[in-house]
Amino acid sequence: MDFSLTPAKNCQSKRQPSEFKKIFKLLFILFVIFLMVTSEYFINNFIRNIDGAVQLSNSQTTFKGTIIQGIILVGIYGLANMLISNDYI
């Protein structure tokens, strides 16, 4: 019997760093997208153009604006996930 601590020959440990790298890329892109979508620049220059999405007095998004931000966030996240999983990024 072999009780050595070396991994088996068919172990998939070589694949783990690649998966970690993909997850890290996706999380980083998600964070950057979140910062972009919730930024004052994005709200004032893009969301404000949609009627009823931003309160004019203090430049905060309304419920409609928050839904629009969420849709944009999820859409770009889905695109990034697809690009990363197919090794384009």
VOVOKE-731757 format. One record per atom (N, C-alpha, C, O): residue in three letters; residue number from 1; x, y, z. Coordinates in Angstrom, 1 decimal. Layout:
// residues N
+--------+-----+--------+--------+--------+
! residu ! num !   east !  north !     up !
+--------+-----+--------+--------+--------+
!    Ala ! NUM !      X !      Y !      Z !
...
+--------+-----+--------+--------+--------+
//
This chain:
// residues 89
+--------+-----+--------+--------+--------+
! residu ! num !   east !  north !     up !
+--------+-----+--------+--------+--------+
!    Met !   1 !    0.8 !   -1.2 !    0.0 !
!    Met !   1 !    0.0 !    0.0 !    0.0 !
!    Met !   1 !    0.9 !    1.2 !    0.0 !
!    Met !   1 !    1.9 !    1.3 !    0.7 !
!    Asp !   2 !    0.4 !    2.2 !   -0.8 !
!    Asp !   2 !    1.2 !    3.5 !   -0.9 !
!    Asp !   2 !    0.5 !    4.5 !   -0.1 !
!    Asp !   2 !   -0.7 !    4.9 !   -0.4 !
!    Phe !   3 !    1.1 !    5.0 !    1.0 !
!    Phe !   3 !    0.5 !    6.1 !    1.8 !
!    Phe !   3 !    1.2 !    7.4 !    1.7 !
!    Phe !   3 !    1.3 !    8.2 !    2.6 !
!    Ser !   4 !    1.8 !    7.6 !    0.5 !
!    Ser !   4 !    2.5 !    8.9 !    0.3 !
!    Ser !   4 !    1.5 !   10.0 !    0.2 !
!    Ser !   4 !    0.3 !    9.8 !   -0.1 !
!    Leu !   5 !    2.0 !   11.2 !    0.4 !
!    Leu !   5 !    1.2 !   12.4 !    0.4 !
!    Leu !   5 !    1.1 !   13.2 !   -1.0 !
!    Leu !   5 !    0.6 !   14.3 !   -1.1 !
!    Thr !   6 !    1.7 !   12.5 !   -2.0 !
!    Thr !   6 !    1.7 !   13.2 !   -3.3 !
!    Thr !   6 !    0.3 !   13.0 !   -3.9 !
!    Thr !   6 !   -0.3 !   11.9 !   -3.7 !
!    Pro !   7 !   -0.1 !   13.9 !   -4.8 !
!    Pro !   7 !   -1.4 !   13.8 !   -5.4 !
!    Pro !   7 !   -1.5 !   12.6 !   -6.4 !
!    Pro !   7 !   -0.4 !   12.3 !   -7.0 !
!    Ala !   8 !   -2.6 !   12.1 !   -6.7 !
!    Ala !   8 !   -2.8 !   11.1 !   -7.6 !
!    Ala !   8 !   -2.5 !   11.6 !   -9.0 !
!    Ala !   8 !   -2.6 !   12.8 !   -9.3 !
!    Lys !   9 !   -2.2 !   10.7 !  -10.0 !
!    Lys !   9 !   -1.8 !   11.1 !  -11.3 !
!    Lys !   9 !   -3.0 !   11.7 !  -12.0 !
!    Lys !   9 !   -2.8 !   12.6 !  -12.9 !
!    Asn !  10 !   -4.2 !   11.3 !  -11.7 !
!    Asn !  10 !   -5.4 !   11.8 !  -12.4 !
!    Asn !  10 !   -6.1 !   12.9 !  -11.7 !
!    Asn !  10 !   -7.2 !   13.3 !  -12.0 !
!    Cys !  11 !   -5.4 !   13.5 !  -10.7 !
!    Cys !  11 !   -5.9 !   14.6 !   -9.9 !
!    Cys !  11 !   -6.0 !   15.9 !  -10.8 !
!    Cys !  11 !   -5.1 !   16.1 !  -11.6 !
!    Gln !  12 !   -7.0 !   16.7 !  -10.6 !
!    Gln !  12 !   -7.2 !   17.8 !  -11.5 !
!    Gln !  12 !   -6.7 !   19.1 !  -10.8 !
!    Gln !  12 !   -7.3 !   20.2 !  -10.9 !
!    Ser !  13 !   -5.7 !   19.0 !  -10.0 !
!    Ser !  13 !   -5.1 !   20.2 !   -9.3 !
!    Ser !  13 !   -4.6 !   21.2 !  -10.2 !
!    Ser !  13 !   -4.5 !   22.4 !   -9.9 !
!    Lys !  14 !   -4.2 !   20.8 !  -11.5 !
!    Lys !  14 !   -3.7 !   21.8 !  -12.4 !
!    Lys !  14 !   -4.8 !   22.7 !  -12.9 !
!    Lys !  14 !   -4.5 !   23.8 !  -13.4 !
!    Arg !  15 !   -6.0 !   22.3 !  -12.8 !
!    Arg !  15 !   -7.1 !   23.1 !  -13.3 !
!    Arg !  15 !   -7.5 !   24.2 !  -12.3 !
!    Arg !  15 !   -8.2 !   25.2 !  -12.7 !
!    Gln !  16 !   -7.2 !   24.0 !  -11.0 !
!    Gln !  16 !   -7.7 !   24.9 !  -10.0 !
!    Gln !  16 !   -7.2 !   26.3 !  -10.2 !
!    Gln !  16 !   -8.0 !   27.3 !  -10.0 !
!    Pro !  17 !   -5.9 !   26.6 !  -10.4 !
!    Pro !  17 !   -5.5 !   28.0 !  -10.6 !
!    Pro !  17 !   -6.2 !   28.7 !  -11.8 !
!    Pro !  17 !   -6.5 !   29.9 !  -11.7 !
!    Ser !  18 !   -6.5 !   28.0 !  -12.8 !
!    Ser !  18 !   -7.2 !   28.6 !  -14.0 !
!    Ser !  18 !   -8.6 !   29.0 !  -13.6 !
!    Ser !  18 !   -9.0 !   30.1 !  -13.9 !
!    Glu !  19 !   -9.3 !   28.1 !  -12.8 !
!    Glu !  19 !  -10.6 !   28.4 !  -12.4 !
!    Glu !  19 !  -10.6 !   29.6 !  -11.4 !
!    Glu !  19 !  -11.5 !   30.5 !  -11.4 !
!    Phe !  20 !   -9.6 !   29.6 !  -10.5 !
!    Phe !  20 !   -9.5 !   30.7 !   -9.6 !
!    Phe !  20 !   -9.2 !   32.0 !  -10.3 !
!    Phe !  20 !   -9.8 !   33.1 !  -10.0 !
!    Lys !  21 !   -8.4 !   32.0 !  -11.4 !
!    Lys !  21 !   -8.1 !   33.2 !  -12.2 !
!    Lys !  21 !   -9.4 !   33.7 !  -12.8 !
!    Lys !  21 !   -9.6 !   34.9 !  -12.9 !
!    Lys !  22 !  -10.2 !   32.8 !  -13.4 !
!    Lys !  22 !  -11.5 !   33.2 !  -14.0 !
!    Lys !  22 !  -12.4 !   33.8 !  -13.0 !
!    Lys !  22 !  -13.1 !   34.8 !  -13.3 !
!    Ile !  23 !  -12.5 !   33.2 !  -11.8 !
!    Ile !  23 !  -13.4 !   33.8 !  -10.8 !
!    Ile !  23 !  -12.9 !   35.1 !  -10.3 !
!    Ile !  23 !  -13.7 !   36.1 !  -10.2 !
!    Phe !  24 !  -11.6 !   35.3 !  -10.2 !
!    Phe !  24 !  -11.0 !   36.6 !   -9.8 !
!    Phe !  24 !  -11.3 !   37.6 !  -10.8 !
!    Phe !  24 !  -11.7 !   38.8 !  -10.5 !
!    Lys !  25 !  -11.1 !   37.3 !  -12.1 !
!    Lys !  25 !  -11.4 !   38.2 !  -13.2 !
!    Lys !  25 !  -12.9 !   38.7 !  -13.1 !
!    Lys !  25 !  -13.2 !   39.9 !  -13.3 !
!    Leu !  26 !  -13.8 !   37.7 !  -13.0 !
!    Leu !  26 !  -15.2 !   38.0 !  -13.0 !
!    Leu !  26 !  -15.6 !   38.9 !  -11.8 !
!    Leu !  26 !  -16.3 !   39.8 !  -11.9 !
!    Leu !  27 !  -15.0 !   38.6 !  -10.6 !
!    Leu !  27 !  -15.3 !   39.4 !   -9.4 !
!    Leu !  27 !  -14.7 !   40.8 !   -9.6 !
!    Leu !  27 !  -15.4 !   41.8 !   -9.2 !
!    Phe !  28 !  -13.6 !   40.9 !  -10.2 !
!    Phe !  28 !  -13.0 !   42.3 !  -10.4 !
!    Phe !  28 !  -13.8 !   43.1 !  -11.4 !
!    Phe !  28 !  -14.1 !   44.2 !  -11.1 !
!    Ile !  29 !  -14.2 !   42.4 !  -12.4 !
!    Ile !  29 !  -15.1 !   43.1 !  -13.4 !
!    Ile !  29 !  -16.4 !   43.5 !  -12.8 !
!    Ile !  29 !  -16.9 !   44.6 !  -13.1 !
!    Leu !  30 !  -17.0 !   42.7 !  -12.0 !
!    Leu !  30 !  -18.2 !   43.0 !  -11.3 !
!    Leu !  30 !  -18.1 !   44.2 !  -10.4 !
!    Leu !  30 !  -18.9 !   45.1 !  -10.4 !
!    Phe !  31 !  -17.0 !   44.3 !   -9.7 !
!    Phe !  31 !  -16.7 !   45.4 !   -8.8 !
!    Phe !  31 !  -16.5 !   46.7 !   -9.6 !
!    Phe !  31 !  -17.1 !   47.7 !   -9.3 !
!    Val !  32 !  -15.8 !   46.6 !  -10.7 !
!    Val !  32 !  -15.6 !   47.8 !  -11.6 !
!    Val !  32 !  -17.0 !   48.3 !  -12.2 !
!    Val !  32 !  -17.2 !   49.5 !  -12.3 !
!    Ile !  33 !  -17.8 !   47.3 !  -12.6 !
!    Ile !  33 !  -19.1 !   47.6 !  -13.2 !
!    Ile !  33 !  -20.0 !   48.3 !  -12.1 !
!    Ile !  33 !  -20.7 !   49.3 !  -12.4 !
!    Phe !  34 !  -19.9 !   47.8 !  -10.9 !
!    Phe !  34 !  -20.7 !   48.4 !   -9.8 !
!    Phe !  34 !  -20.3 !   49.8 !   -9.6 !
!    Phe !  34 !  -21.1 !   50.7 !   -9.4 !
!    Leu !  35 !  -19.0 !   50.0 !   -9.5 !
!    Leu !  35 !  -18.5 !   51.4 !   -9.3 !
!    Leu !  35 !  -18.9 !   52.3 !  -10.4 !
!    Leu !  35 !  -19.3 !   53.5 !  -10.2 !
!    Met !  36 !  -18.9 !   51.8 !  -11.7 !
!    Met !  36 !  -19.3 !   52.6 !  -12.8 !
!    Met !  36 !  -20.8 !   53.0 !  -12.7 !
!    Met !  36 !  -21.2 !   54.1 !  -12.9 !
!    Val !  37 !  -21.6 !   52.0 !  -12.5 !
!    Val !  37 !  -23.1 !   52.1 !  -12.5 !
!    Val !  37 !  -23.6 !   53.0 !  -11.4 !
!    Val !  37 !  -24.6 !   53.8 !  -11.6 !
!    Thr !  38 !  -22.9 !   53.0 !  -10.3 !
!    Thr !  38 !  -23.4 !   53.8 !   -9.1 !
!    Thr !  38 !  -22.7 !   55.1 !   -9.0 !
!    Thr !  38 !  -22.9 !   55.9 !   -8.1 !
!    Ser !  39 !  -21.8 !   55.4 !  -10.0 !
!    Ser !  39 !  -21.1 !   56.7 !   -9.9 !
!    Ser !  39 !  -22.0 !   57.9 !  -10.2 !
!    Ser !  39 !  -23.0 !   57.7 !  -10.9 !
!    Glu !  40 !  -21.6 !   59.0 !   -9.7 !
!    Glu !  40 !  -22.4 !   60.2 !   -9.9 !
!    Glu !  40 !  -22.3 !   60.6 !  -11.4 !
!    Glu !  40 !  -23.3 !   61.2 !  -11.9 !
!    Tyr !  41 !  -21.2 !   60.4 !  -12.1 !
!    Tyr !  41 !  -21.1 !   60.7 !  -13.5 !
!    Tyr !  41 !  -22.1 !   59.9 !  -14.3 !
!    Tyr !  41 !  -22.8 !   60.5 !  -15.2 !
!    Phe !  42 !  -22.2 !   58.6 !  -14.1 !
!    Phe !  42 !  -23.1 !   57.8 !  -14.8 !
!    Phe !  42 !  -24.6 !   58.2 !  -14.5 !
!    Phe !  42 !  -25.4 !   58.2 !  -15.4 !
!    Ile !  43 !  -24.9 !   58.5 !  -13.3 !
!    Ile !  43 !  -26.2 !   58.9 !  -12.9 !
!    Ile !  43 !  -26.6 !   60.2 !  -13.6 !
!    Ile !  43 !  -27.7 !   60.3 !  -14.2 !
!    Asn !  44 !  -25.7 !   61.2 !  -13.5 !
!    Asn !  44 !  -26.0 !   62.5 !  -14.1 !
!    Asn !  44 !  -26.0 !   62.6 !  -15.6 !
!    Asn !  44 !  -26.7 !   63.4 !  -16.2 !
!    Asn !  45 !  -25.2 !   61.7 !  -16.2 !
!    Asn !  45 !  -25.1 !   61.8 !  -17.7 !
!    Asn !  45 !  -25.9 !   60.8 !  -18.5 !
!    Asn !  45 !  -26.1 !   61.0 !  -19.7 !
!    Phe !  46 !  -26.2 !   59.7 !  -17.8 !
!    Phe !  46 !  -26.9 !   58.6 !  -18.6 !
!    Phe !  46 !  -28.3 !   58.3 !  -18.0 !
!    Phe !  46 !  -29.3 !   58.3 !  -18.7 !
!    Ile !  47 !  -28.4 !   58.1 !  -16.7 !
!    Ile !  47 !  -29.7 !   57.7 !  -16.1 !
!    Ile !  47 !  -30.6 !   58.9 !  -16.1 !
!    Ile !  47 !  -31.8 !   58.8 !  -16.2 !
!    Arg !  48 !  -30.1 !   60.1 !  -15.9 !
!    Arg !  48 !  -30.9 !   61.3 !  -15.8 !
!    Arg !  48 !  -31.7 !   61.6 !  -17.1 !
!    Arg !  48 !  -32.7 !   62.2 !  -17.1 !
!    Asn !  49 !  -31.2 !   61.0 !  -18.2 !
!    Asn !  49 !  -31.9 !   61.2 !  -19.5 !
!    Asn !  49 !  -33.2 !   60.4 !  -19.6 !
!    Asn !  49 !  -34.0 !   60.7 !  -20.5 !
!    Ile !  50 !  -33.4 !   59.5 !  -18.7 !
!    Ile !  50 !  -34.6 !   58.6 !  -18.7 !
!    Ile !  50 !  -35.6 !   59.3 !  -17.7 !
!    Ile !  50 !  -35.2 !   59.6 !  -16.6 !
!    Asp !  51 !  -36.7 !   59.6 !  -18.2 !
!    Asp !  51 !  -37.7 !   60.4 !  -17.4 !
!    Asp !  51 !  -38.1 !   59.6 !  -16.2 !
!    Asp !  51 !  -38.5 !   58.5 !  -16.2 !
!    Gly !  52 !  -38.0 !   60.3 !  -15.0 !
!    Gly !  52 !  -38.4 !   59.8 !  -13.7 !
!    Gly !  52 !  -37.4 !   58.8 !  -13.1 !
!    Gly !  52 !  -37.8 !   58.1 !  -12.1 !
!    Ala !  53 !  -36.2 !   58.8 !  -13.6 !
!    Ala !  53 !  -35.2 !   57.8 !  -13.0 !
!    Ala !  53 !  -34.3 !   58.5 !  -12.0 !
!    Ala !  53 !  -33.7 !   57.8 !  -11.2 !
!    Val !  54 !  -34.3 !   59.8 !  -11.9 !
!    Val !  54 !  -33.4 !   60.5 !  -11.0 !
!    Val !  54 !  -34.2 !   61.7 !  -10.4 !
!    Val !  54 !  -35.0 !   62.4 !  -11.1 !
!    Gln !  55 !  -34.1 !   61.8 !   -9.1 !
!    Gln !  55 !  -34.7 !   63.0 !   -8.4 !
!    Gln !  55 !  -33.9 !   64.2 !   -8.7 !
!    Gln !  55 !  -32.6 !   64.2 !   -8.6 !
!    Leu !  56 !  -34.5 !   65.2 !   -9.2 !
!    Leu !  56 !  -33.8 !   66.4 !   -9.7 !
!    Leu !  56 !  -33.2 !   67.2 !   -8.5 !
!    Leu !  56 !  -32.2 !   67.9 !   -8.8 !
!    Ser !  57 !  -33.7 !   67.2 !   -7.3 !
!    Ser !  57 !  -33.2 !   68.0 !   -6.3 !
!    Ser !  57 !  -31.9 !   67.5 !   -5.7 !
!    Ser !  57 !  -31.0 !   68.4 !   -5.4 !
!    Asn !  58 !  -31.6 !   66.2 !   -5.6 !
!    Asn !  58 !  -30.4 !   65.8 !   -5.0 !
!    Asn !  58 !  -29.6 !   64.7 !   -5.8 !
!    Asn !  58 !  -28.7 !   64.1 !   -5.3 !
!    Ser !  59 !  -30.0 !   64.5 !   -7.1 !
!    Ser !  59 !  -29.3 !   63.6 !   -8.0 !
!    Ser !  59 !  -29.3 !   62.2 !   -7.5 !
!    Ser !  59 !  -28.3 !   61.5 !   -7.8 !
!    Gln !  60 !  -30.3 !   61.7 !   -6.7 !
!    Gln !  60 !  -30.3 !   60.3 !   -6.3 !
!    Gln !  60 !  -31.3 !   59.6 !   -7.2 !
!    Gln !  60 !  -32.3 !   60.2 !   -7.7 !
!    Thr !  61 !  -31.0 !   58.3 !   -7.5 !
!    Thr !  61 !  -31.9 !   57.6 !   -8.3 !
!    Thr !  61 !  -33.2 !   57.2 !   -7.6 !
!    Thr !  61 !  -33.2 !   57.0 !   -6.4 !
!    Thr !  62 !  -34.3 !   57.2 !   -8.4 !
!    Thr !  62 !  -35.6 !   56.7 !   -7.8 !
!    Thr !  62 !  -35.6 !   55.2 !   -8.0 !
!    Thr !  62 !  -34.6 !   54.6 !   -8.4 !
!    Phe !  63 !  -36.7 !   54.6 !   -7.6 !
!    Phe !  63 !  -36.9 !   53.2 !   -7.8 !
!    Phe !  63 !  -36.7 !   52.8 !   -9.2 !
!    Phe !  63 !  -36.0 !   51.8 !   -9.5 !
!    Lys !  64 !  -37.2 !   53.5 !  -10.1 !
!    Lys !  64 !  -37.0 !   53.3 !  -11.6 !
!    Lys !  64 !  -35.5 !   53.3 !  -12.0 !
!    Lys !  64 !  -35.1 !   52.5 !  -12.7 !
!    Gly !  65 !  -34.8 !   54.3 !  -11.4 !
!    Gly !  65 !  -33.4 !   54.4 !  -11.7 !
!    Gly !  65 !  -32.6 !   53.3 !  -11.2 !
!    Gly !  65 !  -31.6 !   52.8 !  -11.8 !
!    Thr !  66 !  -33.0 !   52.8 !  -10.0 !
!    Thr !  66 !  -32.3 !   51.7 !   -9.4 !
!    Thr !  66 !  -32.5 !   50.4 !  -10.2 !
!    Thr !  66 !  -31.6 !   49.6 !  -10.3 !
!    Ile !  67 !  -33.7 !   50.2 !  -10.7 !
!    Ile !  67 !  -34.0 !   49.1 !  -11.5 !
!    Ile !  67 !  -33.2 !   49.1 !  -12.8 !
!    Ile !  67 !  -32.6 !   48.1 !  -13.2 !
!    Ile !  68 !  -33.0 !   50.3 !  -13.4 !
!    Ile !  68 !  -32.2 !   50.5 !  -14.6 !
!    Ile !  68 !  -30.8 !   50.2 !  -14.3 !
!    Ile !  68 !  -30.1 !   49.5 !  -15.1 !
!    Gln !  69 !  -30.3 !   50.7 !  -13.2 !
!    Gln !  69 !  -28.9 !   50.4 !  -12.8 !
!    Gln !  69 !  -28.7 !   48.9 !  -12.6 !
!    Gln !  69 !  -27.7 !   48.3 !  -13.1 !
!    Gly !  70 !  -29.6 !   48.2 !  -12.0 !
!    Gly !  70 !  -29.5 !   46.8 !  -11.8 !
!    Gly !  70 !  -29.5 !   46.0 !  -13.1 !
!    Gly !  70 !  -28.8 !   45.0 !  -13.3 !
!    Ile !  71 !  -30.4 !   46.4 !  -14.1 !
!    Ile !  71 !  -30.5 !   45.8 !  -15.4 !
!    Ile !  71 !  -29.1 !   45.9 !  -16.1 !
!    Ile !  71 !  -28.6 !   45.0 !  -16.7 !
!    Ile !  72 !  -28.6 !   47.1 !  -16.1 !
!    Ile !  72 !  -27.3 !   47.4 !  -16.7 !
!    Ile !  72 !  -26.2 !   46.5 !  -16.1 !
!    Ile !  72 !  -25.4 !   45.9 !  -16.8 !
!    Leu !  73 !  -26.2 !   46.5 !  -14.7 !
!    Leu !  73 !  -25.2 !   45.7 !  -14.0 !
!    Leu !  73 !  -25.3 !   44.2 !  -14.4 !
!    Leu !  73 !  -24.2 !   43.6 !  -14.6 !
!    Val !  74 !  -26.5 !   43.7 !  -14.4 !
!    Val !  74 !  -26.7 !   42.2 !  -14.7 !
!    Val !  74 !  -26.3 !   42.0 !  -16.1 !
!    Val !  74 !  -25.7 !   40.9 !  -16.4 !
!    Gly !  75 !  -26.7 !   42.8 !  -17.0 !
!    Gly !  75 !  -26.4 !   42.6 !  -18.5 !
!    Gly !  75 !  -24.9 !   42.6 !  -18.7 !
!    Gly !  75 !  -24.4 !   41.7 !  -19.4 !
!    Ile !  76 !  -24.2 !   43.6 !  -18.2 !
!    Ile !  76 !  -22.7 !   43.6 !  -18.4 !
!    Ile !  76 !  -22.0 !   42.4 !  -17.7 !
!    Ile !  76 !  -21.0 !   41.9 !  -18.2 !
!    Tyr !  77 !  -22.5 !   42.0 !  -16.5 !
!    Tyr !  77 !  -22.0 !   40.9 !  -15.8 !
!    Tyr !  77 !  -22.2 !   39.6 !  -16.6 !
!    Tyr !  77 !  -21.3 !   38.8 !  -16.7 !
!    Gly !  78 !  -23.4 !   39.4 !  -17.2 !
!    Gly !  78 !  -23.6 !   38.3 !  -18.1 !
!    Gly !  78 !  -22.7 !   38.3 !  -19.3 !
!    Gly !  78 !  -22.1 !   37.2 !  -19.7 !
!    Leu !  79 !  -22.5 !   39.4 !  -19.9 !
!    Leu !  79 !  -21.5 !   39.5 !  -21.0 !
!    Leu !  79 !  -20.1 !   39.2 !  -20.6 !
!    Leu !  79 !  -19.4 !   38.4 !  -21.3 !
!    Ala !  80 !  -19.7 !   39.7 !  -19.5 !
!    Ala !  80 !  -18.3 !   39.5 !  -19.0 !
!    Ala !  80 !  -18.2 !   38.0 !  -18.6 !
!    Ala !  80 !  -17.1 !   37.4 !  -18.9 !
!    Asn !  81 !  -19.2 !   37.4 !  -18.0 !
!    Asn !  81 !  -19.1 !   36.0 !  -17.7 !
!    Asn !  81 !  -19.0 !   35.1 !  -18.9 !
!    Asn !  81 !  -18.2 !   34.2 !  -19.0 !
!    Met !  82 !  -19.7 !   35.4 !  -20.0 !
!    Met !  82 !  -19.6 !   34.7 !  -21.2 !
!    Met !  82 !  -18.2 !   34.9 !  -21.8 !
!    Met !  82 !  -17.7 !   33.9 !  -22.3 !
!    Leu !  83 !  -17.7 !   36.1 !  -21.9 !
!    Leu !  83 !  -16.4 !   36.3 !  -22.4 !
!    Leu !  83 !  -15.3 !   35.6 !  -21.7 !
!    Leu !  83 !  -14.3 !   35.1 !  -22.3 !
!    Ile !  84 !  -15.4 !   35.6 !  -20.3 !
!    Ile !  84 !  -14.4 !   35.0 !  -19.5 !
!    Ile !  84 !  -14.4 !   33.5 !  -19.6 !
!    Ile !  84 !  -13.4 !   32.8 !  -19.7 !
!    Ser !  85 !  -15.6 !   32.9 !  -19.6 !
!    Ser !  85 !  -15.8 !   31.4 !  -19.7 !
!    Ser !  85 !  -15.3 !   30.9 !  -21.0 !
!    Ser !  85 !  -15.0 !   29.7 !  -21.1 !
!    Asn !  86 !  -15.4 !   31.7 !  -22.1 !
!    Asn !  86 !  -14.9 !   31.3 !  -23.4 !
!    Asn !  86 !  -13.5 !   31.7 !  -23.7 !
!    Asn !  86 !  -13.0 !   31.7 !  -24.9 !
!    Asp !  87 !  -12.8 !   32.2 !  -22.7 !
!    Asp !  87 !  -11.4 !   32.6 !  -22.8 !
!    Asp !  87 !  -11.1 !   33.8 !  -23.8 !
!    Asp !  87 !  -10.1 !   33.8 !  -24.4 !
!    Tyr !  88 !  -12.1 !   34.7 !  -23.9 !
!    Tyr !  88 !  -11.8 !   35.9 !  -24.7 !
!    Tyr !  88 !  -11.1 !   36.9 !  -23.8 !
!    Tyr !  88 !  -10.4 !   37.8 !  -24.4 !
!    Ile !  89 !  -11.4 !   36.9 !  -22.5 !
!    Ile !  89 !  -10.7 !   37.9 !  -21.6 !
!    Ile !  89 !   -9.8 !   37.1 !  -20.7 !
!    Ile !  89 !   -9.1 !   37.7 !  -19.8 !
+--------+-----+--------+--------+--------+
//
